Amino acid sequence: MIWVDVTSSCKSPLNTGVQRVVRSLTRELAALRPAGVTPLVWDNQLGAYARLGPREQRFLDNAFAESARATAEPERRANRSPLSRLVRHLGHRLRRLDLRAALRPGDVFFCPEIFQDRRTEFLPLLARSGRGHCAAIFHDAITLRRPDLSPPRRESGFAPYVEALAALQEVTAVSEFSRADLAALWAERGTASRAQLRAHPLGIDLERPRPPASSGSASRCVLCVSTIEPRKHHLGLLAAAESLWAAGAVFELELIGRSTNYWGARVCGEIERLQAAGRSVRWLQHVSDLELEAAYARARCTVFPSLIEGFGLPVLESLWHGRACVCADFGAMAEVAAGGGCLTCDVRSVEALAATLGRLLRDDALLQACETAAQARTFQGWRGFAEDLLRGWPGGG
């Protein structure tokens, strides 16, 4: 049996990078091991896992099963009543699972989530019990490396998370950048790790057909897909766009992604200021997969100005859709961009970001060269990722 922690992906329609990874890998593992995969949700009050209820299973299977309407904060959609969390907790009590007793030799516990709660104590104990193989996905250490770009409440729980990963049998980082960073963190902290640590770049959904090759040169729409939080650098992007508009560039800027209560107001205030000045910028909020695909199709190009990432899934998705992407020339984004289809720059500089984006807006030949390179790239799907995981687990592939 493969027991999969899907806690953040079964509670609401939230469908950002981590949730896309969790849902995709859970689906593919279940396809490869029919009747051999059980998703679990962690209840921090219980200090235990529980089997999923019907509504949680629906959110895991399809983030937009209940509603595909755009929303600023998708988490709120699943918690409309003050009693929502209580009702969910009572359901967890009924479906509670003693995982340490349930785990058998040859079983795998797999956590593709980021956890900063009592799991930091529970999972090392589970791994040290020797009853099964404990594996995890590591996304990034941004909270520790750039606390200035992260919510203050996250930092206190992140160091125990890094320590807990070292107790597992296996950790797969989503990029070489993340793998090296986790190894460096363990070394800096003097953490003795027993985990086999490797890098495996994220996949793409190859179950759906790849969009037909087409050029965005007839469009004047620039798309940015990213959660509104400090490290995603929306304020820098809006400043770069404003300088391009002031210089006479004609384009529309579309922003897609959920908001955050600690940063969203600052970015939305700047969007409203630009709109009042007659600039073509709009925020479409957190949208369904169908709306996201339509946005990529109508875009001339995309821009992902993030200052630090563990991977940068929107860059990969842009290339999958055959759209040129402006992104960072450093870190994990440079890894994704290295295969072609991107224009990279130091996105920390508003001037460099504006200049690079301006090139794609002015030069159709350059745009088409990037599109050709993007369309020529091959990608591993989530099925291949899941198969690679299985080959390293008890029972093999």
Wavefront OBJ file of the C-alpha trace (Angstrom):
o trace
v 0.000 0.000 0.000
v 1.097 3.559 -0.749
v -0.244 6.048 1.790
v -0.214 9.605 0.384
v -0.480 12.777 2.477
v -2.764 15.113 0.473
v -3.700 17.458 3.316
v -3.497 20.833 1.557
v -4.993 19.488 -1.673
v -8.208 17.977 -0.373
v -9.619 20.818 1.717
v -10.467 23.449 -0.895
v -10.186 24.417 -4.584
v -6.695 25.842 -3.951
v -4.687 24.802 -7.022
v -1.298 26.519 -6.908
v 2.032 24.797 -7.545
v 2.189 22.409 -4.586
v -1.431 21.337 -5.011
v -0.936 20.724 -8.732
v 2.001 18.460 -7.905
v 0.089 16.590 -5.186
v -3.060 16.033 -7.239
v -1.137 14.980 -10.342
v 1.171 12.517 -8.574
v -1.650 11.004 -6.516
v -3.698 10.461 -9.669
v -0.809 8.825 -11.523
v 0.258 6.633 -8.610
v -3.332 5.393 -8.306
v -3.391 4.619 -12.043
v -0.147 2.657 -11.759
v -1.139 0.849 -8.567
v -4.932 0.332 -8.753
v -6.406 -0.261 -5.297
v -2.929 0.189 -3.857
v -2.988 3.922 -3.050
v -4.778 5.516 -0.078
v -4.846 9.327 0.294
v -4.768 10.674 3.843
v -5.460 14.014 5.507
v -3.650 15.198 8.627
v -5.715 16.597 11.488
v -3.475 18.663 13.730
v -5.936 18.644 16.625
v -5.955 14.854 16.611
v -2.248 14.611 15.934
v -3.185 11.850 13.511
v -4.141 11.039 9.944
v -7.631 10.236 8.714
v -9.076 8.760 5.570
v -10.712 11.276 3.250
v -14.397 12.091 3.411
v -16.486 12.392 0.206
v -16.041 16.149 -0.110
v -12.293 15.927 0.490
v -12.041 13.236 -2.173
v -13.920 15.465 -4.634
v -11.490 18.347 -4.039
v -8.553 15.986 -4.516
v -9.941 14.548 -7.744
v -10.936 17.902 -9.189
v -10.148 21.215 -7.525
v -13.037 22.833 -9.396
v -15.627 20.098 -8.910
v -17.891 22.328 -6.832
v -17.363 25.593 -8.694
v -15.146 26.831 -11.502
v -15.852 30.505 -10.791
v -12.804 32.700 -10.327
v -12.069 33.728 -6.757
v -9.451 35.765 -4.939
v -8.998 33.385 -1.998
v -10.089 29.841 -2.940
v -9.518 28.514 0.590
v -12.520 30.527 1.784
v -14.814 28.755 -0.664
v -14.569 25.546 1.373
v -14.970 27.297 4.747
v -17.988 29.531 4.293
v -19.393 28.765 7.735
v -17.596 29.249 11.064
v -18.534 25.608 11.712
v -16.869 24.261 8.541
v -13.599 23.343 10.234
v -15.388 21.805 13.198
v -17.512 19.635 10.916
v -14.404 18.523 9.045
v -12.625 17.728 12.314
v -15.550 15.617 13.558
v -15.420 13.675 10.302
v -11.706 13.090 10.818
v -12.388 11.664 14.270
v -14.725 9.100 12.697
v -12.237 8.196 9.954
v -9.102 8.390 12.094
v -6.301 6.012 11.119
v -3.523 4.721 13.337
v -0.904 4.919 10.608
v 1.882 3.451 12.715
v -0.218 0.329 13.210
v -1.515 0.259 9.639
v 1.908 0.614 7.989
v 3.281 -2.780 6.969
v 6.726 -3.854 5.756
v 6.803 -3.077 2.049
v 4.346 -0.200 2.414
v 5.282 3.361 1.434
v 4.280 6.582 3.155
v 4.633 9.462 0.689
v 4.345 13.157 1.567
v 4.434 15.505 -1.434
v 3.178 18.309 0.840
v 4.971 21.006 2.829
v 4.190 20.473 6.519
v 4.797 22.829 9.447
v 2.557 21.379 12.139
v 2.707 18.356 14.439
v 3.751 16.218 11.483
v 7.289 17.511 12.113
v 7.221 15.322 15.242
v 5.077 12.469 13.960
v 6.792 11.670 10.652
v 10.327 11.180 12.037
v 8.852 8.722 14.557
v 7.031 6.954 11.737
v 10.215 6.730 9.669
v 12.293 5.462 12.585
v 9.756 2.743 13.363
v 11.131 0.811 10.407
v 7.679 -0.459 9.481
v 7.651 1.092 5.993
v 9.475 3.320 3.534
v 8.920 7.058 4.178
v 9.446 9.417 1.240
v 8.763 13.092 0.592
v 8.910 15.802 -2.052
v 10.941 18.894 -1.148
v 9.808 22.068 -2.878
v 11.948 24.877 -1.500
v 13.460 26.542 1.562
v 12.361 30.052 0.637
v 10.920 30.734 4.087
v 14.369 30.262 5.643
v 16.445 31.740 2.827
v 14.278 34.825 2.250
v 12.188 35.436 5.373
v 11.740 39.016 4.149
v 9.615 37.610 1.311
v 7.576 35.188 3.434
v 4.764 35.526 5.969
v 6.292 35.810 9.471
v 4.113 32.996 10.826
v 5.732 30.468 8.467
v 9.319 30.865 9.626
v 8.958 29.343 13.097
v 7.653 26.043 11.744
v 9.978 25.699 8.797
v 13.207 24.702 10.548
v 11.511 21.689 12.205
v 10.180 20.723 8.754
v 13.708 20.712 7.326
v 14.885 18.616 10.288
v 11.999 16.172 9.891
v 12.853 15.527 6.237
v 16.318 14.349 7.286
v 14.732 11.487 9.255
v 12.924 10.009 6.239
v 14.308 7.322 3.966
v 14.030 9.364 0.765
v 13.566 12.997 -0.283
v 13.054 14.070 -3.894
v 13.713 17.743 -4.583
v 11.875 19.397 -7.475
v 15.039 20.919 -8.973
v 18.805 20.746 -8.633
v 18.619 24.207 -7.051
v 16.299 22.891 -4.317
v 18.337 19.706 -3.832
v 21.543 21.671 -3.306
v 19.790 24.115 -0.993
v 18.373 21.374 1.230
v 21.761 19.638 1.421
v 23.354 22.973 2.340
v 20.733 23.609 5.040
v 21.398 20.236 6.627
v 25.134 20.926 6.555
v 24.730 24.444 8.010
v 22.538 23.144 10.828
v 24.719 20.116 11.551
v 21.803 17.826 10.760
v 22.715 14.177 10.336
v 20.513 13.055 7.468
v 19.614 9.453 6.772
v 17.578 10.412 3.700
v 18.589 9.579 0.164
v 18.386 13.006 -1.474
v 17.993 13.480 -5.221
v 16.629 15.998 -7.706
v 13.794 15.325 -10.134
v 12.365 18.233 -12.172
v 8.595 18.521 -12.129
v 6.392 17.174 -14.889
v 3.542 18.386 -17.030
v 0.101 16.914 -17.650
v 0.668 14.812 -20.778
v -2.683 13.083 -20.390
v -4.290 15.969 -22.243
v -3.172 16.709 -25.811
v -0.552 19.404 -26.205
v -2.019 22.601 -27.664
v -1.416 22.873 -31.431
v 1.557 24.982 -32.474
v 0.487 28.578 -32.941
v 2.058 31.998 -32.700
v 1.047 34.657 -30.228
v 2.398 37.417 -32.483
v -1.085 38.696 -33.355
v -1.868 39.205 -29.676
v -0.894 42.105 -27.433
v -1.658 40.230 -24.215
v 1.113 39.512 -21.690
v 0.190 36.857 -19.123
v 1.569 36.425 -15.602
v 0.465 33.344 -13.632
v 1.478 33.630 -9.999
v 0.138 33.845 -6.450
v 0.102 37.410 -5.174
v 2.823 37.328 -2.521
v 6.062 39.324 -2.079
v 8.515 36.934 -3.724
v 6.476 36.783 -6.924
v 7.500 40.406 -7.520
v 4.220 41.756 -8.902
v 5.094 45.301 -7.849
v 8.289 45.103 -9.887
v 6.346 43.743 -12.867
v 3.744 46.521 -12.628
v 6.520 49.131 -12.446
v 8.170 47.600 -15.522
v 4.852 47.547 -17.376
v 4.183 51.174 -16.460
v 7.552 52.230 -17.884
v 6.762 50.374 -21.127
v 3.324 51.979 -21.404
v 4.883 55.392 -20.748
v 7.328 54.728 -23.601
v 4.439 54.018 -25.995
v 4.231 50.215 -25.888
v 0.745 48.868 -26.570
v -0.164 45.710 -24.665
v -2.520 44.280 -22.065
v -1.241 42.743 -18.842
v -3.290 39.869 -17.424
v -2.578 38.546 -13.934
v -3.858 35.140 -12.807
v -3.426 33.749 -9.301
v -4.877 33.773 -5.834
v -4.349 36.606 -3.395
v -2.885 36.525 0.111
v -4.259 38.560 2.987
v -0.835 39.891 3.991
v 0.201 41.185 0.533
v -2.766 41.204 -1.816
v -3.998 44.663 -0.830
v -0.684 46.304 -1.813
v -0.682 44.746 -5.275
v -4.399 45.282 -5.846
v -4.017 48.930 -4.838
v -1.323 49.365 -7.474
v -3.479 47.630 -10.089
v -6.362 49.987 -9.287
v -4.047 53.003 -9.567
v -2.871 51.900 -13.013
v -6.420 51.161 -14.152
v -7.514 54.630 -13.028
v -4.683 56.028 -15.147
v -6.085 54.195 -18.183
v -3.547 51.366 -18.278
v -4.588 47.951 -19.630
v -4.072 45.682 -16.637
v -6.493 43.268 -15.046
v -6.380 40.596 -12.372
v -8.467 37.511 -13.174
v -7.911 35.954 -9.723
v -7.664 32.181 -9.113
v -9.253 30.527 -12.167
v -10.116 27.019 -13.329
v -7.807 24.930 -15.493
v -10.008 25.607 -18.535
v -9.774 29.363 -18.039
v -6.029 29.084 -17.492
v -5.590 27.186 -20.764
v -7.630 29.835 -22.576
v -5.416 32.560 -21.100
v -2.252 30.856 -22.375
v -3.863 30.461 -25.809
v -4.650 34.179 -26.148
v -1.301 35.398 -24.788
v 1.474 36.841 -26.907
v 3.963 35.761 -24.261
v 4.204 35.223 -20.513
v 6.270 36.769 -17.760
v 7.237 35.129 -14.469
v 9.175 37.730 -12.463
v 9.566 35.677 -9.275
v 12.617 36.459 -7.150
v 13.105 32.926 -5.839
v 11.488 29.559 -6.590
v 11.987 25.893 -5.913
v 11.022 25.183 -9.509
v 8.762 27.662 -11.331
v 5.896 25.567 -12.720
v 4.291 28.465 -14.673
v 7.471 28.706 -16.776
v 7.136 25.043 -17.734
v 3.409 25.415 -18.425
v 4.060 28.430 -20.648
v 6.585 26.434 -22.696
v 4.163 23.502 -22.909
v 1.651 25.894 -24.476
v 4.303 27.119 -26.919
v 4.492 30.572 -25.384
v 7.753 32.465 -24.868
v 8.423 33.325 -21.230
v 10.435 36.094 -19.576
v 11.894 34.819 -16.307
v 14.937 35.001 -14.024
v 18.435 34.144 -15.192
v 19.270 32.592 -11.820
v 18.142 29.793 -9.505
v 15.564 27.182 -10.386
v 13.990 29.344 -13.113
v 17.261 29.315 -15.049
v 17.207 25.492 -14.874
v 13.766 25.351 -16.492
v 14.665 28.033 -19.040
v 17.893 26.324 -20.113
v 16.126 24.063 -22.625
v 14.966 26.999 -24.737
v 11.875 29.129 -25.262
v 12.641 31.752 -22.611
v 14.262 35.154 -22.451
v 16.032 35.438 -19.116
v 17.181 38.503 -17.231
v 17.842 39.775 -13.732
v 14.173 40.186 -12.796
v 15.231 41.938 -9.586
v 15.907 44.970 -11.784
v 12.774 46.746 -12.999
v 14.806 48.229 -15.862
v 16.092 44.804 -16.991
v 12.618 43.299 -16.721
v 11.093 46.119 -18.789
v 13.829 45.925 -21.418
v 13.501 42.145 -21.831
v 9.720 42.172 -21.974
v 9.887 45.096 -24.398
v 11.998 43.000 -26.779
v 9.272 40.359 -27.017
v 6.625 43.031 -27.533
v 8.520 44.738 -30.365
v 10.263 41.923 -32.196
v 8.008 39.350 -33.866
v 10.997 37.429 -35.233
v 12.478 37.053 -31.751
v 9.089 36.039 -30.371
v 8.647 33.364 -33.035
v 12.178 32.048 -32.465
v 11.362 31.598 -28.774
v 8.053 29.944 -29.640
v 9.770 27.531 -32.035
v 12.262 26.606 -29.318
v 9.435 26.130 -26.803
v 7.426 23.948 -29.168
v 10.509 21.815 -29.896
v 11.032 20.950 -26.240
v 10.024 17.571 -24.873
v 8.652 17.178 -21.387
v 8.259 14.376 -18.915
v 4.723 13.823 -17.780
v 3.434 13.123 -14.301
v 3.109 9.452 -15.250
v 6.864 9.275 -15.909
v 7.570 11.093 -12.632
v 5.387 8.619 -10.735
v 7.069 5.665 -12.442
v 10.492 6.997 -11.398
v 9.294 7.238 -7.798
v 7.927 3.709 -7.834
v 11.184 2.270 -9.151
v 12.958 3.474 -6.009
v 10.302 2.226 -3.578
v 9.737 -1.256 -2.133
v 8.117 -3.448 -4.768
v 9.826 -1.549 -7.600
v 8.001 -0.327 -10.688
l 1 2 3 4 5 6 7 8 9 10 11 12 13 14 15 16 17 18 19 20 21 22 23 24 25 26 27 28 29 30 31 32 33 34 35 36 37 38 39 40 41 42 43 44 45 46 47 48 49 50 51 52 53 54 55 56 57 58 59 60 61 62 63 64 65 66 67 68 69 70 71 72 73 74 75 76 77 78 79 80 81 82 83 84 85 86 87 88 89 90 91 92 93 94 95 96 97 98 99 100 101 102 103 104 105 106 107 108 109 110 111 112 113 114 115 116 117 118 119 120 121 122 123 124 125 126 127 128 129 130 131 132 133 134 135 136 137 138 139 140 141 142 143 144 145 146 147 148 149 150 151 152 153 154 155 156 157 158 159 160 161 162 163 164 165 166 167 168 169 170 171 172 173 174 175 176 177 178 179 180 181 182 183 184 185 186 187 188 189 190 191 192 193 194 195 196 197 198 199 200 201 202 203 204 205 206 207 208 209 210 211 212 213 214 215 216 217 218 219 220 221 222 223 224 225 226 227 228 229 230 231 232 233 234 235 236 237 238 239 240 241 242 243 244 245 246 247 248 249 250 251 252 253 254 255 256 257 258 259 260 261 262 263 264 265 266 267 268 269 270 271 272 273 274 275 276 277 278 279 280 281 282 283 284 285 286 287 288 289 290 291 292 293 294 295 296 297 298 299 300 301 302 303 304 305 306 307 308 309 310 311 312 313 314 315 316 317 318 319 320 321 322 323 324 325 326 327 328 329 330 331 332 333 334 335 336 337 338 339 340 341 342 343 344 345 346 347 348 349 350 351 352 353 354 355 356 357 358 359 360 361 362 363 364 365 366 367 368 369 370 371 372 373 374 375 376 377 378 379 380 381 382 383 384 385 386 387 388 389 390 391 392 393 394 395 396 397
